[in-house]
């Protein structure tokens, strides 16, 4: 939640120091969604752009030496409920492979930012059905500046760790004071090596951490808690501290042009008292493709992850405080299956899969028809549910189908085939399942309901169990809320002990 507090700080001081508002960079972001249910979703992006830095740093890579890539190291969405004053945070792993990452087609979601904020917003809305109302982009300097203005932060390191890519090098255990640059090394670490008992001092021999993308999200969530507590201890509302923070942050902040001064002030007045300990921080559930660099239409994409159904639909719905039968884009009821026509096409080369999927959807009430077979994109593929447009109505029809698919699956914007409202292109490990148990009611007070949804979501029936299998090329589905591992840095407790 530290990033939300960053905006709160800016909003809190601009009333007295309006000139700071002019320091914030604004960018036009198209296709942002309309607010509903008195809630708002802010997309928070950590950009890797070196060329945007005011002062170049060799440790990050120099723009002048060709390090010009623009990706989103961090993709987080903050859900704000202005009625209940509740806040929650959802992370999307940067290696998630989605159909609409770029206008040219599929890629990892972190590659969308290369084509600008509007493309990233479009990908999140069309592929996941998460409405985005505002956009905030931060760069390396923003993270470091916040920590430096606070005078540094303290984190406890239970084990020695090393990351050659971020420069993180912890040579002794215990509670340590980090400046902004060192804190950034923690945030960016995703190639961690760990010194276990019996390992020598040479980190080249230390074992590599698995699940690097998800592991970094786990540590980033803890980092945000530490920074938020440091902000609280420093004293938000202290004019000197607030102005220092805002002056350091504002020039490194890029927001959508619709995020006005009054919006910032409203954010500050409504959420400045949020308790960090009560904010659920969850991660989109995925499966990892464990066959090495992912080959898709002739190009290798490195390590990738696929969203996993039906857990993704459940997690997103509960994150947005909606029932399982609600359209996530506008809160309206989803169409009943009898009002959604679906054409099913084969994407794996297994002909029987098309017929079985079509029959399964028909049994659930969808107007489903058998299509043809398409050229498989590779040995492993995610099921894609295509909708014809980016309107809430069209996305809602795709969501109605998505809620009944198990296995790696994702939505995408058109074209649909055979005159149908929705087209399903089958992928690996596809299953058709019955209606899910209802999600907890909107505005539920329990934070654990969101965190545990992946393990508690069940189905009333399996329509065609012959479709459901476990491909050994995929990992088990990732946890929605992942506990810290023994080597992960964490908060400091009293007298140099590890914190909670």
C-alpha positions as CSV (number, residue, x, y, z in Angstrom):
1,X,0.0,0.0,0.0
2,X,3.0,2.3,0.0
3,X,2.2,3.4,-3.6
4,X,-1.3,4.4,-2.6
5,X,0.2,6.4,0.3
6,X,2.4,8.1,-2.3
7,X,-0.6,9.4,-4.0
8,X,-2.3,10.3,-0.7
9,X,0.8,12.3,0.2
10,X,0.7,14.2,-3.1
11,X,-3.0,14.8,-2.7
12,X,-2.6,15.9,0.9
13,X,0.0,18.6,0.1
14,X,-1.2,20.0,-3.2
15,X,-3.9,21.9,-1.4
16,X,-1.2,24.1,0.1
17,X,1.4,23.6,-2.6
18,X,-0.5,23.7,-5.8
19,X,2.7,24.0,-7.8
20,X,3.6,20.4,-7.0
21,X,0.6,19.3,-8.9
22,X,2.1,20.8,-12.0
23,X,5.2,18.7,-11.6
24,X,3.3,15.5,-12.0
25,X,3.5,14.2,-15.6
26,X,0.2,13.5,-17.2
27,X,-0.5,11.3,-20.2
28,X,-3.7,10.6,-22.1
29,X,-5.0,7.1,-21.4
30,X,-7.7,5.9,-23.7
31,X,-10.6,3.5,-22.9
32,X,-10.6,3.9,-19.1
33,X,-13.7,2.4,-17.6
34,X,-16.6,4.1,-15.9
35,X,-16.8,3.9,-12.1
36,X,-19.7,2.0,-10.5
37,X,-20.8,0.9,-7.0
38,X,-18.8,3.9,-5.6
39,X,-15.6,2.0,-6.2
40,X,-12.5,2.8,-8.2
41,X,-9.6,0.8,-9.6
42,X,-6.2,2.4,-10.0
43,X,-3.5,0.6,-12.2
44,X,-0.1,1.0,-10.6
45,X,2.8,0.3,-12.9
46,X,6.5,0.1,-12.2
47,X,8.3,1.1,-15.4
48,X,11.7,-0.2,-16.5
49,X,12.3,2.9,-18.7
50,X,15.9,4.1,-18.2
51,X,15.5,7.0,-20.6
52,X,12.8,8.5,-18.3
53,X,15.3,8.8,-15.4
54,X,16.5,12.3,-14.5
55,X,19.9,11.0,-13.6
56,X,21.3,8.0,-15.4
57,X,22.6,5.1,-13.3
58,X,25.0,2.5,-14.6
59,X,23.5,0.0,-12.2
60,X,20.1,0.2,-14.0
61,X,21.6,0.2,-17.5
62,X,22.2,3.4,-19.5
63,X,19.8,4.8,-22.0
64,X,22.8,6.2,-23.9
65,X,24.1,2.7,-24.3
66,X,21.0,1.3,-25.8
67,X,19.1,0.1,-22.7
68,X,15.9,1.6,-24.1
69,X,13.3,-1.1,-23.4
70,X,10.0,0.0,-21.7
71,X,8.3,-2.8,-19.8
72,X,6.2,-3.0,-16.7
73,X,8.3,-4.6,-13.9
74,X,5.3,-4.3,-11.6
75,X,1.6,-4.5,-12.5
76,X,-0.7,-3.9,-9.5
77,X,-4.3,-2.8,-9.3
78,X,-5.6,-1.1,-6.2
79,X,-9.4,-1.4,-5.5
80,X,-10.9,1.4,-3.5
81,X,-14.3,1.3,-2.0
82,X,-15.4,4.9,-1.1
83,X,-18.4,3.7,0.8
84,X,-16.7,1.2,3.2
85,X,-13.2,2.8,3.0
86,X,-11.8,-0.6,2.2
87,X,-8.7,-1.1,0.1
88,X,-7.3,-4.2,-1.6
89,X,-4.4,-4.9,-3.9
90,X,-4.1,-7.4,-6.8
91,X,-0.8,-8.2,-8.5
92,X,-0.7,-9.5,-12.1
93,X,2.6,-11.5,-12.7
94,X,4.6,-9.8,-15.4
95,X,5.2,-13.0,-17.3
96,X,1.5,-13.8,-17.8
97,X,1.0,-14.5,-21.5
98,X,-2.1,-12.8,-22.8
99,X,-3.6,-12.5,-26.4
100,X,-3.9,-8.7,-26.4
101,X,-0.6,-7.6,-24.9
102,X,0.1,-5.6,-28.0
103,X,-1.9,-4.5,-31.0
104,X,0.1,-7.0,-33.0
105,X,-1.0,-9.9,-30.8
106,X,0.0,-12.1,-27.9
107,X,3.0,-11.5,-25.6
108,X,3.8,-11.2,-21.9
109,X,1.7,-8.6,-20.3
110,X,4.8,-6.6,-19.3
111,X,5.4,-6.0,-23.0
112,X,2.2,-4.0,-23.4
113,X,3.7,-0.8,-21.9
114,X,6.1,-0.6,-24.8
115,X,3.1,0.6,-26.8
116,X,2.0,3.0,-24.1
117,X,-0.3,3.1,-21.1
118,X,-3.5,2.8,-23.2
119,X,-2.4,-0.5,-24.5
120,X,-1.7,-1.9,-21.1
121,X,-5.1,-0.7,-19.8
122,X,-6.8,-2.2,-22.9
123,X,-5.1,-5.6,-22.3
124,X,-6.1,-5.8,-18.6
125,X,-9.7,-4.8,-19.4
126,X,-10.2,-7.1,-22.5
127,X,-8.2,-10.1,-21.3
128,X,-9.2,-10.1,-17.6
129,X,-12.3,-7.9,-17.4
130,X,-10.8,-5.7,-14.7
131,X,-12.0,-2.1,-15.2
132,X,-9.3,0.5,-14.8
133,X,-10.3,4.0,-13.8
134,X,-7.0,5.7,-13.3
135,X,-3.3,5.0,-14.2
136,X,-0.2,5.7,-12.2
137,X,3.3,4.9,-13.5
138,X,6.4,5.0,-11.3
139,X,10.0,4.5,-12.3
140,X,13.2,3.4,-10.5
141,X,13.7,6.9,-9.1
142,X,10.3,7.0,-7.5
143,X,10.9,3.9,-5.3
144,X,14.4,5.1,-4.3
145,X,13.2,8.6,-3.6
146,X,10.4,7.5,-1.2
147,X,12.9,5.4,0.8
148,X,15.5,8.2,0.9
149,X,13.1,10.9,2.1
150,X,12.1,8.5,4.9
151,X,15.8,8.3,5.9
152,X,15.9,4.7,4.7
153,X,14.0,1.6,5.9
154,X,14.9,-1.4,8.0
155,X,14.4,-5.0,6.7
156,X,15.3,-8.3,8.3
157,X,17.3,-10.8,6.2
158,X,17.1,-14.3,7.7
159,X,19.5,-15.8,5.2
160,X,22.3,-14.6,2.9
161,X,21.0,-14.0,-0.7
162,X,22.4,-12.7,-3.9
163,X,20.9,-11.5,-7.2
164,X,23.3,-10.7,-10.0
165,X,20.7,-8.9,-12.1
166,X,19.4,-6.4,-9.4
167,X,22.8,-6.2,-7.6
168,X,21.3,-7.4,-4.3
169,X,24.1,-8.9,-2.2
170,X,23.3,-9.7,1.5
171,X,26.4,-11.0,3.1
172,X,25.1,-11.3,6.7
173,X,21.8,-12.0,8.4
174,X,19.7,-9.9,10.7
175,X,18.0,-6.5,10.6
176,X,19.7,-4.1,8.1
177,X,19.2,-0.4,7.2
178,X,18.6,0.1,3.5
179,X,18.9,3.3,1.5
180,X,16.7,3.9,-1.6
181,X,19.1,2.3,-4.0
182,X,19.5,-0.8,-1.8
183,X,15.7,-1.0,-1.3
184,X,15.3,-0.9,-5.1
185,X,17.6,-3.9,-5.3
186,X,15.2,-5.8,-3.1
187,X,12.2,-4.8,-5.1
188,X,13.7,-5.8,-8.4
189,X,15.2,-9.1,-7.3
190,X,13.8,-12.0,-9.4
191,X,16.9,-14.1,-10.0
192,X,17.6,-14.9,-6.3
193,X,20.3,-17.3,-5.2
194,X,20.2,-18.5,-1.6
195,X,22.9,-19.6,0.8
196,X,21.6,-22.7,2.6
197,X,23.4,-24.5,5.5
198,X,26.5,-26.2,4.2
199,X,26.9,-23.8,1.2
200,X,30.3,-22.1,0.8
201,X,30.8,-18.3,0.6
202,X,30.9,-18.3,-3.2
203,X,27.4,-17.3,-4.3
204,X,28.0,-18.8,-7.8
205,X,27.4,-22.2,-6.2
206,X,24.2,-21.2,-4.3
207,X,21.0,-22.7,-5.6
208,X,18.6,-20.6,-7.7
209,X,15.2,-19.7,-6.4
210,X,12.3,-21.2,-8.4
211,X,9.2,-19.3,-9.5
212,X,11.2,-16.1,-9.8
213,X,8.3,-13.9,-11.1
214,X,5.9,-15.0,-8.4
215,X,8.6,-14.9,-5.7
216,X,9.3,-11.3,-6.4
217,X,5.7,-10.3,-6.1
218,X,5.7,-12.0,-2.7
219,X,8.6,-9.9,-1.6
220,X,7.3,-6.8,-3.1
221,X,4.1,-7.1,-1.1
222,X,6.2,-7.4,2.1
223,X,8.3,-4.4,0.9
224,X,5.2,-2.3,0.5
225,X,4.1,-3.1,4.1
226,X,7.5,-2.1,5.4
227,X,7.5,1.2,3.5
228,X,3.9,1.9,4.5
229,X,4.8,1.4,8.2
230,X,7.8,3.7,7.8
231,X,5.6,6.3,6.3
232,X,3.1,6.0,9.2
233,X,6.0,6.2,11.7
234,X,7.4,9.3,10.0
235,X,4.1,11.0,10.3
236,X,1.9,11.7,7.3
237,X,0.3,15.1,7.9
238,X,3.6,16.6,9.1
239,X,4.0,19.5,6.7
240,X,7.8,19.2,6.4
241,X,7.7,15.4,5.7
242,X,4.8,15.7,3.4
243,X,6.4,18.4,1.3
244,X,9.7,16.5,1.1
245,X,7.9,13.4,0.0
246,X,5.7,15.2,-2.6
247,X,8.7,17.2,-4.0
248,X,10.7,14.0,-4.4
249,X,7.8,11.9,-5.8
250,X,5.9,14.3,-8.1
251,X,8.5,14.7,-10.8
252,X,8.8,10.9,-11.1
253,X,5.1,10.3,-11.2
254,X,3.1,9.8,-14.5
255,X,-0.7,9.7,-14.2
256,X,-3.6,9.7,-16.6
257,X,-4.8,13.2,-17.7
258,X,-8.2,12.5,-16.0
259,X,-6.6,12.1,-12.5
260,X,-7.3,15.6,-11.4
261,X,-6.2,17.6,-8.3
262,X,-9.7,17.1,-6.8
263,X,-9.4,13.3,-7.4
264,X,-6.1,13.3,-5.4
265,X,-7.7,15.3,-2.6
266,X,-10.6,13.0,-2.5
267,X,-8.3,10.0,-2.3
268,X,-6.4,11.6,0.5
269,X,-9.5,12.5,2.5
270,X,-11.1,9.1,2.1
271,X,-8.2,6.7,2.6
272,X,-5.4,8.4,4.6
273,X,-6.5,6.4,7.7
274,X,-6.3,3.0,6.0
275,X,-4.6,0.3,8.2
276,X,-1.8,-1.4,6.4
277,X,-2.3,-4.6,8.3
278,X,-5.9,-4.9,7.1
279,X,-5.2,-4.5,3.4
280,X,-5.4,-7.9,1.5
281,X,-2.7,-8.2,-1.1
282,X,-3.4,-11.0,-3.5
283,X,-1.9,-12.4,-6.8
284,X,-3.6,-13.6,-9.9
285,X,-3.4,-17.4,-9.9
286,X,-1.4,-18.9,-12.7
287,X,0.3,-22.0,-13.9
288,X,3.9,-21.9,-15.1
289,X,4.9,-23.5,-18.4
290,X,7.8,-25.7,-17.4
291,X,9.2,-26.7,-20.8
292,X,11.9,-23.9,-21.0
293,X,11.5,-20.9,-23.3
294,X,7.9,-20.8,-24.6
295,X,7.6,-21.2,-28.3
296,X,4.6,-19.3,-29.8
297,X,4.1,-18.9,-33.6
298,X,7.8,-19.2,-34.3
299,X,9.1,-16.9,-31.5
300,X,10.6,-17.8,-28.1
301,X,9.2,-15.8,-25.2
302,X,11.2,-17.2,-22.3
303,X,9.5,-18.2,-19.1
304,X,5.7,-17.6,-19.3
305,X,2.7,-18.2,-17.1
306,X,-1.0,-18.9,-18.0
307,X,-4.0,-17.7,-16.0
308,X,-5.8,-20.7,-14.5
309,X,-9.5,-21.1,-14.5
310,X,-11.9,-21.0,-12.8
311,X,-9.9,-19.5,-10.0
312,X,-9.0,-16.4,-12.0
313,X,-12.7,-15.5,-12.5
314,X,-13.4,-16.0,-8.8
315,X,-10.4,-14.0,-7.6
316,X,-11.2,-11.1,-9.8
317,X,-14.8,-11.1,-8.9
318,X,-14.1,-11.1,-5.2
319,X,-11.4,-8.6,-5.5
320,X,-13.9,-6.2,-7.1
321,X,-16.5,-7.2,-4.4
322,X,-18.9,-8.7,-6.9
323,X,-21.0,-11.8,-6.9
324,X,-20.1,-14.6,-9.2
325,X,-23.0,-13.6,-11.5
326,X,-22.0,-10.0,-12.0
327,X,-20.3,-8.4,-15.0
328,X,-17.0,-7.1,-13.7
329,X,-16.9,-4.1,-16.1
330,X,-20.1,-2.5,-14.9
331,X,-21.5,-4.5,-12.0
332,X,-24.7,-5.5,-13.9
333,X,-25.9,-9.2,-14.0
334,X,-24.2,-11.5,-16.5
335,X,-26.3,-12.7,-19.3
336,X,-27.9,-16.1,-18.8
337,X,-26.3,-18.9,-20.8
338,X,-29.4,-19.2,-23.1
339,X,-28.7,-15.6,-24.3
340,X,-25.1,-16.3,-25.3
341,X,-24.1,-18.0,-28.5
342,X,-20.8,-19.8,-28.6
343,X,-18.7,-21.2,-31.4
344,X,-16.0,-23.7,-30.4
345,X,-12.8,-24.2,-32.5
346,X,-10.0,-26.5,-31.8
347,X,-6.6,-25.1,-31.0
348,X,-4.7,-28.2,-30.0
349,X,-5.2,-30.5,-32.9
350,X,-7.3,-32.9,-30.8
351,X,-10.6,-33.1,-32.8
352,X,-12.6,-34.7,-30.0
353,X,-11.9,-31.7,-27.7
354,X,-14.1,-29.5,-29.9
355,X,-17.1,-31.8,-29.7
356,X,-16.8,-32.5,-26.0
357,X,-16.4,-28.8,-25.1
358,X,-19.4,-27.9,-27.3
359,X,-21.6,-30.5,-25.6
360,X,-20.4,-29.4,-22.1
361,X,-21.4,-25.8,-22.8
362,X,-24.7,-26.9,-24.2
363,X,-25.5,-28.8,-21.1
364,X,-25.0,-25.6,-19.2
365,X,-27.5,-23.8,-21.4
366,X,-25.2,-22.0,-23.8
367,X,-26.2,-21.9,-27.5
368,X,-23.0,-23.7,-28.5
369,X,-22.0,-24.9,-32.0
370,X,-19.1,-27.0,-33.3
371,X,-16.6,-25.0,-35.4
372,X,-13.5,-26.2,-37.2
373,X,-9.9,-26.9,-36.2
374,X,-7.3,-24.2,-36.3
375,X,-3.5,-24.5,-36.6
376,X,-2.1,-25.1,-33.1
377,X,0.1,-22.3,-31.8
378,X,2.4,-24.8,-30.1
379,X,2.7,-27.9,-28.0
380,X,1.2,-25.9,-25.0
381,X,-1.6,-23.4,-25.3
382,X,-4.1,-21.5,-23.2
383,X,-7.8,-21.6,-24.0
384,X,-8.9,-18.3,-25.4
385,X,-12.4,-16.9,-25.1
386,X,-12.9,-14.3,-27.7
387,X,-15.4,-11.5,-27.4
388,X,-16.3,-9.2,-30.3
389,X,-15.8,-5.7,-28.8
390,X,-14.5,-3.9,-25.7
391,X,-18.0,-3.0,-24.5
392,X,-19.1,-4.2,-21.1
393,X,-21.9,-6.2,-22.7
394,X,-19.5,-8.1,-25.0
395,X,-17.0,-8.7,-22.3
396,X,-19.8,-9.9,-20.0
397,X,-20.8,-12.6,-22.5
398,X,-17.2,-13.9,-22.5
399,X,-17.1,-13.8,-18.7
400,X,-20.3,-15.9,-18.6
401,X,-18.4,-18.6,-20.6
402,X,-15.1,-18.2,-18.7
403,X,-16.7,-18.9,-15.4
404,X,-17.3,-22.5,-16.6
405,X,-13.8,-23.3,-18.0
406,X,-11.1,-25.0,-16.0
407,X,-7.4,-25.1,-17.0
408,X,-5.2,-22.4,-18.5
409,X,-7.7,-19.9,-20.0
410,X,-8.0,-16.2,-20.7
411,X,-10.3,-13.8,-22.5
412,X,-9.4,-11.7,-25.6
413,X,-11.1,-9.1,-27.9
414,X,-12.4,-10.6,-31.2
415,X,-12.8,-11.6,-33.9
416,X,-15.5,-14.2,-33.1
417,X,-16.3,-16.9,-35.6
418,X,-19.5,-18.4,-37.1
419,X,-21.7,-15.4,-36.2
420,X,-21.5,-16.3,-32.5
421,X,-21.3,-13.8,-29.6
422,X,-18.3,-15.6,-28.2
423,X,-15.7,-17.9,-29.8
424,X,-13.8,-20.5,-27.7
425,X,-10.5,-21.7,-29.1
426,X,-9.5,-24.7,-27.1
427,X,-6.2,-25.1,-25.3
428,X,-4.3,-27.6,-23.1
429,X,-5.9,-29.1,-20.0
430,X,-9.4,-27.7,-20.9
431,X,-12.3,-28.7,-18.8
432,X,-16.0,-27.6,-18.7
433,X,-17.4,-27.3,-15.2
434,X,-20.7,-26.6,-13.6
435,X,-21.9,-23.5,-11.8
436,X,-19.5,-22.3,-9.1
437,X,-20.6,-21.8,-5.5
438,X,-21.6,-18.1,-5.0
439,X,-18.8,-15.8,-3.9
440,X,-19.1,-14.0,-0.6
441,X,-21.5,-11.1,-0.7
442,X,-20.3,-7.7,-1.9
443,X,-18.4,-5.7,0.7
444,X,-17.7,-8.7,2.8
445,X,-15.7,-7.8,5.9
446,X,-13.4,-10.8,5.8
447,X,-10.1,-10.3,4.1
448,X,-9.4,-14.1,4.1
449,X,-12.3,-14.7,1.7
450,X,-10.3,-13.2,-1.1
451,X,-7.0,-14.8,0.0
452,X,-8.3,-18.3,0.2
453,X,-10.6,-18.3,-2.9
454,X,-8.3,-20.5,-5.0
455,X,-8.4,-23.3,-2.4
456,X,-12.1,-22.9,-1.4
457,X,-13.8,-22.5,-4.9
458,X,-15.6,-25.7,-5.8
459,X,-18.0,-26.7,-8.4
460,X,-21.4,-28.3,-8.2
461,X,-20.7,-30.7,-11.1
462,X,-18.2,-31.6,-13.7
463,X,-19.9,-31.7,-17.0
464,X,-17.2,-33.7,-18.9
465,X,-14.4,-35.1,-16.6
466,X,-12.7,-36.7,-19.6
467,X,-11.5,-33.3,-20.6
468,X,-9.8,-32.6,-17.3
469,X,-6.2,-33.8,-17.1
470,X,-3.0,-32.6,-15.6
471,X,-0.3,-31.9,-18.1
472,X,3.1,-32.4,-16.4
473,X,4.4,-29.4,-18.4
474,X,2.4,-27.1,-16.2
475,X,3.1,-26.4,-12.6
476,X,0.4,-26.6,-9.9
477,X,-1.7,-23.5,-9.7
478,X,0.0,-20.7,-7.8
479,X,-1.4,-19.6,-4.4
480,X,-3.4,-16.4,-4.4
481,X,-1.7,-15.3,-1.2
482,X,1.8,-16.6,-0.8
483,X,3.5,-16.7,2.6
484,X,7.1,-15.5,2.9
485,X,9.7,-18.2,2.5
486,X,12.5,-18.7,5.0
487,X,15.0,-16.7,2.9
488,X,12.7,-13.7,2.1
489,X,13.5,-10.3,3.6
490,X,10.8,-9.1,6.0
491,X,10.0,-6.4,8.5
492,X,12.2,-5.9,11.5
493,X,10.9,-6.5,15.0
494,X,12.1,-5.1,18.3
495,X,15.8,-5.3,19.1
496,X,16.8,-6.5,15.6
497,X,14.5,-9.5,15.6
498,X,12.3,-10.5,12.6
499,X,9.0,-8.8,12.5
500,X,5.5,-10.3,12.0
